[in-house]
Amino acid sequence: MVSHLSDGAAASATPISLVSPADFKGWRARQPKALQAWLDCANFKPAAGKWLRLPPQGKGRAGLLFVADRPLGQWAIAELPRALGKGTYRLDADLTPAEATNAAAAWGLGHYRFRRYKKSEESTAVLLWPKGADRAQAQRLVTAVTLVRDLINTPAEDMGPAELAAAAAAVAKRYKARMKVTSGPALARSFPTIHTVGRAATRGPRLIDLQWGPAKAPKVTLVGKGVCFDSGGLNIKAAGGMRWMKKDMGGAATVLGLAQMIMDAKLKLRLRVLIPAVENAVAGNAFRPGDVIRTRKGLTVEIGNTDAEGRLILCDALALGDEEAPELMVDCATLTGAARVALGPDLPVLFTDDDRFAADLEVQGRRVEDPLWRLPLHAPYRRMIDSAIADINNAGEGGQAGAITAALFLKEFVAKAKAWAHIDLYAWNDTDRPGRPRGGEALAMRALFALLVARYGT
């Protein structure tokens, strides 16, 4: 149950009047003269996001005016919970079911703070459930986003491969999913690239394999990059580039959050989640530039750069998922700086050869305010990752089109899946915004869930 949302008596709650900028003039004209004078004295300007406490009117309670664009978006009222402080509030507006659900979710997410290591004042602003809200969906969203953010925000000291596996096991247990973890010699035999990338760390690499749903249902496989910390390996990162590498398991966190939403909603599909979990460390047994690794699929990879480790661990997981020819396979990864240079922190990059999937996902992303942008899997650029001594190079030379060549590398390991998509995401907020504090973020998760709901129902 999402805290800070409750049932209660409307009469005892402070009303929040939601007014759009376009409707403000008409709303003001309908108010008592004394309230109009109050607004004038406050020199209130009706811009979206502006709000003002209002005095009591007659025997009524004091209220609040909040200006928001309509229809009410995902983050429209997310700043209010922490701004208002202690109290119980209700929304005084006619909302559509979608707007009511957005408002409830925004209120829950507006309370989010990562509190594992630092005590912070808990906001006690409570909202009465908006009429018509899909309570299950609002709770599902807030719970999943909270999971993703908490996993990403946890430092690598407390979020290594074993802890990431424990988090996945907790999700699996909650929804009675089956889970298997492969590590040690078995990992080295069956998933050589995952083992090679993670072997230098004191905390061993592993592959997490979670399965849920009827065997005969449409197969949907999610693959998430789980690099719990990335030093860059022997091609070690500079200090600035290494500072936030606790978030390099953001793809794994995203697919776990999405899996939780799928199972909670009981979508009509057979779900498989594959997370290669490693730490890319430096030691005497670290893999080296120039090494050649044989992958699970049998392809050989020349190591052009040990800091291009994400695609190495993903390729073995993708090969495993591809073996059962799923109807849809999607991988999520904090993969390339090139994607961030191209589209910035808020727009994940989408790669796929499936035009229908791309169009559907872009539509759903816009609808739920979780947009993605498609870049091409430009086949001629495959030459950029050719190798003279192996089947492929993990990085190539020149540094051009880095997000595209990374996606083309992954594509080499997908042959049987009916549809495959690669999402290169940032998984982080660099600044504080209402409902989206600085730190880990669940990008692309809401868009993917909306697409799966549209395809597979509840």
C-alpha positions as CSV (number, residue, x, y, z in Angstrom):
1,M,0.0,0.0,0.0
2,V,1.4,3.4,-1.0
3,S,1.8,5.6,2.1
4,H,0.5,9.2,2.1
5,L,-2.7,8.2,0.2
6,S,-5.7,7.3,2.2
7,D,-9.5,7.2,2.5
8,G,-11.0,9.7,4.8
9,A,-13.7,12.3,5.4
10,A,-13.5,15.0,2.7
11,A,-15.0,17.6,5.1
12,S,-11.9,17.4,7.3
13,A,-9.4,17.7,4.5
14,T,-7.9,20.9,3.1
15,P,-9.2,21.4,-0.5
16,I,-6.8,21.9,-3.3
17,S,-8.4,23.8,-6.2
18,L,-6.8,22.7,-9.5
19,V,-7.1,25.4,-12.1
20,S,-5.5,25.5,-15.5
21,P,-3.9,28.7,-16.7
22,A,-6.5,29.1,-19.4
23,D,-9.4,28.7,-16.9
24,F,-7.9,30.9,-14.2
25,K,-9.7,34.1,-15.2
26,G,-13.1,32.5,-15.2
27,W,-12.4,30.7,-11.9
28,R,-11.3,34.0,-10.3
29,A,-14.4,35.7,-11.4
30,R,-16.6,33.1,-9.7
31,Q,-14.8,33.7,-6.3
32,P,-16.0,36.0,-3.5
33,K,-14.7,39.6,-3.7
34,A,-12.6,39.0,-0.6
35,L,-10.8,36.1,-2.2
36,Q,-10.3,38.1,-5.4
37,A,-8.7,40.8,-3.3
38,W,-6.5,38.2,-1.6
39,L,-5.2,37.0,-5.0
40,D,-4.6,40.6,-6.1
41,C,-2.6,41.4,-2.9
42,A,-0.5,38.3,-3.5
43,N,0.1,39.4,-7.0
44,F,-0.6,35.8,-8.0
45,K,0.3,34.9,-11.6
46,P,-1.5,31.8,-13.0
47,A,1.5,29.9,-14.4
48,A,1.6,26.1,-14.3
49,G,3.1,24.9,-11.1
50,K,2.3,28.0,-9.1
51,W,0.3,27.6,-5.9
52,L,-1.1,29.8,-3.1
53,R,-2.7,29.2,0.3
54,L,-6.2,30.6,0.5
55,P,-8.0,32.0,3.5
56,P,-11.2,30.3,4.9
57,Q,-14.4,31.3,3.1
58,G,-17.4,31.6,5.5
59,K,-17.6,28.4,7.4
60,G,-15.4,26.5,5.0
61,R,-11.8,25.5,5.6
62,A,-8.8,27.3,4.4
63,G,-7.7,25.9,1.0
64,L,-5.1,25.9,-1.6
65,L,-4.9,27.0,-5.2
66,F,-2.7,25.1,-7.6
67,V,-2.3,25.9,-11.2
68,A,-1.7,23.0,-13.5
69,D,-2.0,22.3,-17.2
70,R,-4.9,19.9,-18.2
71,P,-5.1,17.1,-18.8
72,L,-3.2,16.5,-15.5
73,G,0.2,15.0,-16.3
74,Q,2.3,12.4,-14.5
75,W,4.3,15.0,-12.5
76,A,1.9,17.9,-12.2
77,I,1.3,17.9,-8.5
78,A,4.5,16.0,-7.4
79,E,6.0,19.1,-5.7
80,L,3.1,19.6,-3.3
81,P,3.6,16.7,-0.8
82,R,6.9,18.1,0.4
83,A,6.0,21.7,0.0
84,L,2.8,21.5,2.0
85,G,4.0,19.6,5.1
86,K,1.7,18.0,7.7
87,G,-1.9,17.8,6.9
88,T,-4.6,15.9,5.0
89,Y,-5.6,17.2,1.6
90,R,-8.1,16.5,-1.2
91,L,-8.3,17.5,-4.8
92,D,-11.2,19.8,-5.6
93,A,-11.5,19.2,-9.4
94,D,-13.3,17.0,-11.8
95,L,-10.7,14.6,-13.0
96,T,-10.7,11.9,-15.6
97,P,-9.7,8.4,-14.4
98,A,-6.3,8.9,-16.0
99,E,-5.8,12.3,-14.4
100,A,-6.9,10.9,-11.0
101,T,-4.4,8.0,-11.3
102,N,-1.6,10.4,-12.4
103,A,-2.4,12.6,-9.4
104,A,-2.2,9.7,-6.9
105,A,1.0,8.4,-8.4
106,A,2.6,11.9,-8.4
107,W,1.7,12.4,-4.8
108,G,3.3,9.1,-3.8
109,L,6.5,9.7,-5.9
110,G,6.6,13.3,-4.6
111,H,7.5,11.8,-1.2
112,Y,10.4,9.7,-2.4
113,R,13.8,10.2,-0.7
114,F,16.6,7.7,-0.4
115,R,17.0,7.3,3.4
116,R,19.2,4.3,3.9
117,Y,22.1,6.2,5.2
118,K,20.9,9.6,6.3
119,K,17.9,10.5,8.4
120,S,15.7,13.1,6.8
121,E,12.5,14.7,7.8
122,E,9.5,12.6,6.7
123,S,6.8,14.5,4.9
124,T,3.4,13.8,6.5
125,A,1.2,15.4,3.8
126,V,-1.6,12.9,3.1
127,L,-3.9,13.0,0.1
128,L,-7.4,11.5,0.0
129,W,-7.6,9.1,-2.9
130,P,-8.8,11.0,-5.9
131,K,-12.2,9.9,-7.2
132,G,-11.8,7.5,-10.1
133,A,-8.1,6.7,-9.6
134,D,-6.9,3.3,-10.6
135,R,-5.5,2.6,-7.2
136,A,-3.8,-0.7,-8.2
137,Q,-2.0,1.0,-11.0
138,A,-0.9,4.0,-8.9
139,Q,0.4,1.8,-6.2
140,R,2.1,-0.5,-8.7
141,L,3.9,2.4,-10.3
142,V,5.1,4.0,-7.1
143,T,6.3,0.7,-5.7
144,A,8.2,-0.2,-8.8
145,V,9.8,3.2,-9.2
146,T,10.8,3.2,-5.6
147,L,12.4,-0.2,-6.0
148,V,14.4,0.9,-9.1
149,R,15.6,4.1,-7.5
150,D,16.6,2.4,-4.2
151,L,18.6,-0.2,-6.1
152,I,20.5,2.4,-8.2
153,N,21.1,4.8,-5.3
154,T,22.6,2.1,-3.0
155,P,26.4,2.3,-3.2
156,A,28.3,-0.6,-4.6
157,E,29.7,-1.6,-1.2
158,D,26.1,-2.6,-0.3
159,M,24.9,-3.5,-3.9
160,G,27.3,-6.0,-5.4
161,P,26.3,-9.0,-7.5
162,A,25.1,-11.0,-4.5
163,E,23.0,-8.2,-3.2
164,L,21.5,-7.6,-6.6
165,A,20.6,-11.3,-6.8
166,A,19.0,-11.0,-3.3
167,A,16.9,-8.1,-4.5
168,A,15.8,-10.2,-7.5
169,A,15.0,-13.1,-5.2
170,A,12.8,-10.9,-3.0
171,V,10.8,-9.9,-6.1
172,A,10.6,-13.5,-7.2
173,K,9.4,-14.7,-3.8
174,R,6.7,-12.0,-3.6
175,Y,5.1,-13.2,-6.9
176,K,6.0,-16.9,-6.7
177,A,8.4,-16.7,-9.6
178,R,11.1,-19.3,-10.2
179,M,14.7,-18.1,-9.9
180,K,18.1,-19.6,-10.6
181,V,21.5,-18.1,-10.1
182,T,24.6,-19.4,-12.0
183,S,28.0,-18.6,-10.6
184,G,31.5,-20.1,-10.1
185,P,32.8,-22.8,-12.4
186,A,29.3,-23.3,-14.0
187,L,29.3,-19.6,-15.0
188,A,32.7,-19.9,-16.5
189,R,31.6,-22.9,-18.6
190,S,28.3,-21.6,-19.8
191,F,28.7,-17.8,-19.8
192,P,32.3,-17.1,-20.5
193,T,32.1,-13.4,-21.2
194,I,30.1,-12.7,-17.9
195,H,32.7,-14.7,-16.0
196,T,35.7,-13.0,-17.8
197,V,34.4,-9.4,-17.1
198,G,33.7,-10.2,-13.4
199,R,36.6,-12.5,-12.5
200,A,38.9,-9.8,-11.2
201,A,36.5,-8.7,-8.5
202,T,36.5,-10.2,-5.0
203,R,32.8,-10.5,-5.3
204,G,32.1,-13.2,-7.9
205,P,30.0,-12.6,-11.0
206,R,26.7,-14.4,-11.6
207,L,23.7,-14.7,-13.9
208,I,20.3,-14.2,-12.4
209,D,17.5,-16.0,-14.3
210,L,13.9,-15.3,-13.1
211,Q,10.9,-17.0,-14.8
212,W,7.1,-16.4,-14.2
213,G,3.9,-17.3,-15.9
214,P,2.4,-20.2,-17.9
215,A,4.8,-22.0,-20.2
216,K,2.4,-21.7,-23.2
217,A,1.8,-18.0,-22.9
218,P,3.6,-15.5,-25.2
219,K,7.3,-15.4,-24.2
220,V,8.7,-12.0,-23.2
221,T,12.3,-11.8,-22.1
222,L,13.9,-8.8,-20.3
223,V,17.7,-8.5,-20.1
224,G,19.3,-5.9,-17.8
225,K,22.9,-4.9,-17.5
226,G,24.0,-5.5,-13.9
227,V,27.4,-3.9,-13.6
228,C,27.3,-3.1,-9.9
229,F,30.4,-0.9,-10.2
230,D,32.5,-0.1,-13.3
231,S,36.1,1.0,-12.8
232,G,36.7,0.7,-16.5
233,G,38.9,-2.3,-15.9
234,L,42.5,-2.0,-17.1
235,N,41.3,0.8,-19.4
236,I,40.5,2.6,-16.1
237,K,38.1,5.5,-16.0
238,A,39.2,9.0,-14.9
239,A,37.9,10.0,-11.5
240,G,35.0,12.1,-12.9
241,G,33.8,9.2,-15.0
242,M,34.0,6.7,-12.2
243,R,32.2,8.8,-9.6
244,W,28.6,7.6,-10.3
245,M,29.4,4.1,-11.5
246,K,27.3,2.6,-8.8
247,K,24.4,3.4,-11.3
248,D,25.9,1.1,-14.0
249,M,23.4,-1.6,-12.9
250,G,20.5,0.8,-13.8
251,G,19.4,-1.5,-16.6
252,A,19.1,-4.4,-14.2
253,A,17.2,-2.3,-11.7
254,T,14.8,-1.2,-14.5
255,V,14.0,-4.7,-15.7
256,L,13.4,-5.8,-12.1
257,G,11.0,-2.9,-11.6
258,L,9.3,-3.7,-14.9
259,A,9.1,-7.4,-14.0
260,Q,7.5,-6.5,-10.7
261,M,4.8,-4.4,-12.4
262,I,4.1,-7.2,-15.0
263,M,3.7,-9.8,-12.3
264,D,1.6,-7.6,-10.0
265,A,-0.7,-6.8,-13.0
266,K,-0.9,-10.5,-13.9
267,L,-0.3,-9.8,-17.6
268,K,-1.0,-12.7,-19.9
269,L,2.6,-13.6,-20.8
270,R,5.4,-15.9,-19.8
271,L,8.1,-13.6,-18.4
272,R,11.8,-14.3,-18.2
273,V,14.3,-11.8,-16.7
274,L,18.0,-12.3,-17.2
275,I,20.5,-10.2,-15.3
276,P,24.3,-10.7,-15.7
277,A,25.6,-9.2,-12.4
278,V,29.3,-8.3,-12.2
279,E,31.8,-5.8,-10.9
280,N,34.3,-4.6,-13.5
281,A,37.4,-4.4,-11.3
282,V,41.2,-4.2,-11.6
283,A,43.4,-7.0,-10.4
284,G,46.2,-9.3,-11.7
285,N,43.6,-11.6,-13.3
286,A,41.6,-8.8,-15.0
287,F,40.9,-9.3,-18.7
288,R,43.1,-7.2,-21.0
289,P,42.9,-5.0,-24.1
290,G,43.8,-7.3,-27.0
291,D,42.4,-10.5,-25.4
292,V,40.0,-12.7,-27.3
293,I,37.0,-14.2,-25.6
294,R,34.8,-17.0,-26.8
295,T,31.2,-16.2,-26.1
296,R,28.3,-18.5,-25.2
297,K,27.1,-18.3,-28.8
298,G,30.5,-19.4,-30.0
299,L,31.5,-16.0,-31.6
300,T,34.9,-14.7,-30.6
301,V,35.3,-11.2,-29.4
302,E,38.5,-9.2,-29.5
303,I,38.7,-6.8,-26.5
304,G,39.3,-3.3,-27.9
305,N,38.5,-1.6,-24.6
306,T,37.8,-3.2,-21.2
307,D,35.5,-0.2,-20.4
308,A,33.1,-1.5,-23.0
309,E,32.2,-4.4,-20.6
310,G,28.4,-3.9,-20.6
311,R,27.9,-5.3,-24.1
312,L,30.2,-8.3,-23.2
313,I,28.0,-9.4,-20.2
314,L,24.8,-8.7,-22.2
315,C,25.9,-10.8,-25.2
316,D,25.9,-14.0,-23.2
317,A,22.5,-13.2,-21.5
318,L,21.0,-12.3,-24.9
319,A,22.3,-15.5,-26.4
320,L,20.6,-17.5,-23.7
321,G,17.3,-15.7,-24.0
322,D,17.4,-16.0,-27.8
323,E,17.7,-19.8,-27.6
324,E,14.0,-20.2,-26.8
325,A,12.9,-17.8,-29.5
326,P,10.8,-15.4,-27.4
327,E,8.1,-13.4,-29.0
328,L,9.8,-10.3,-27.7
329,M,13.2,-9.7,-26.1
330,V,14.2,-6.3,-24.7
331,D,17.5,-5.4,-23.1
332,C,18.0,-2.3,-21.0
333,A,21.5,-0.9,-20.2
334,T,23.4,2.1,-19.1
335,L,25.6,1.4,-22.1
336,T,27.2,4.3,-23.8
337,G,28.2,7.9,-23.2
338,A,27.5,8.4,-26.9
339,A,23.7,8.0,-26.3
340,R,23.8,10.7,-23.6
341,V,25.7,13.1,-25.9
342,A,23.1,12.5,-28.6
343,L,19.9,12.7,-26.5
344,G,20.9,13.9,-23.0
345,P,19.9,12.3,-19.7
346,D,16.1,12.2,-20.0
347,L,15.7,10.5,-23.4
348,P,16.7,6.8,-23.6
349,V,17.8,5.6,-27.0
350,L,15.8,2.9,-28.7
351,F,17.3,0.5,-31.2
352,T,15.2,-2.1,-33.0
353,D,14.5,-3.5,-36.5
354,D,10.8,-4.0,-35.6
355,D,9.0,-0.9,-36.9
356,R,5.7,-1.9,-35.3
357,F,7.3,-2.3,-31.9
358,A,9.2,1.0,-32.3
359,A,6.0,2.9,-33.3
360,D,3.9,1.3,-30.5
361,L,6.6,2.0,-27.8
362,E,7.0,5.6,-28.9
363,V,3.2,6.2,-28.8
364,Q,3.0,4.6,-25.3
365,G,6.0,6.6,-24.1
366,R,4.4,9.9,-25.1
367,R,1.1,8.8,-23.5
368,V,2.6,8.1,-20.1
369,E,5.3,10.9,-20.3
370,D,8.2,8.4,-20.5
371,P,9.5,9.2,-24.0
372,L,12.2,7.3,-26.0
373,W,13.8,8.2,-29.3
374,R,14.8,5.7,-32.0
375,L,18.2,5.7,-33.6
376,P,19.0,3.5,-36.6
377,L,20.7,0.1,-36.5
378,H,22.8,1.3,-39.4
379,A,24.2,-1.9,-40.9
380,P,27.1,-0.3,-42.8
381,Y,28.6,0.8,-39.4
382,R,29.1,-2.9,-38.5
383,R,32.5,-2.5,-40.2
384,M,33.6,-0.2,-37.4
385,I,33.7,-3.2,-35.0
386,D,35.4,-5.6,-37.3
387,S,38.4,-7.5,-35.9
388,A,41.4,-8.9,-37.8
389,I,41.8,-11.8,-35.4
390,A,38.3,-12.5,-34.1
391,D,34.7,-12.5,-35.2
392,I,34.0,-9.0,-33.8
393,N,35.6,-6.3,-31.6
394,N,33.8,-5.0,-28.5
395,A,34.7,-1.4,-29.1
396,G,36.5,-0.9,-32.4
397,E,38.5,2.3,-33.2
398,G,37.6,5.9,-33.9
399,G,34.8,6.4,-31.3
400,Q,32.2,7.5,-33.9
401,A,28.6,6.3,-33.7
402,G,29.3,4.7,-30.3
403,A,25.7,4.0,-29.4
404,I,25.0,2.5,-32.8
405,T,28.0,0.2,-32.9
406,A,27.2,-1.0,-29.4
407,A,23.7,-1.9,-30.5
408,L,25.1,-3.6,-33.6
409,F,27.4,-5.6,-31.4
410,L,24.4,-6.8,-29.3
411,K,22.4,-7.6,-32.5
412,E,25.0,-10.2,-33.4
413,F,23.8,-12.4,-30.5
414,V,20.0,-12.3,-31.4
415,A,18.8,-14.5,-34.2
416,K,15.7,-16.4,-33.1
417,A,13.7,-13.8,-31.2
418,K,10.7,-12.6,-33.2
419,A,11.3,-9.1,-32.0
420,W,14.3,-7.5,-30.2
421,A,14.9,-4.0,-28.9
422,H,17.9,-2.5,-27.1
423,I,17.4,0.5,-24.9
424,D,20.4,2.6,-23.9
425,L,19.4,4.7,-20.9
426,Y,20.9,6.9,-18.3
427,A,19.0,5.7,-15.2
428,W,19.8,8.9,-13.3
429,N,18.5,12.4,-12.5
430,D,21.3,15.0,-12.5
431,T,19.1,17.6,-10.8
432,D,16.1,17.8,-8.5
433,R,12.7,18.1,-10.1
434,P,9.2,17.6,-8.6
435,G,8.8,13.9,-8.0
436,R,12.2,13.2,-9.5
437,P,15.0,13.9,-7.0
438,R,18.6,13.8,-7.9
439,G,19.7,10.1,-8.1
440,G,18.5,6.9,-9.6
441,E,15.6,6.9,-12.0
442,A,13.3,4.4,-13.8
443,L,13.5,5.6,-17.4
444,A,11.6,3.7,-20.1
445,M,9.9,1.4,-17.5
446,R,6.5,3.0,-17.7
447,A,6.6,3.1,-21.5
448,L,7.5,-0.6,-21.7
449,F,4.8,-1.5,-19.2
450,A,2.1,0.4,-21.1
451,L,3.1,-1.3,-24.3
452,L,2.9,-4.8,-22.6
453,V,-0.5,-4.0,-21.1
454,A,-1.7,-2.9,-24.5
455,R,-0.5,-6.2,-26.1
456,Y,-1.1,-8.7,-23.4
457,G,-3.9,-7.3,-21.2
458,T,-4.6,-8.1,-17.6
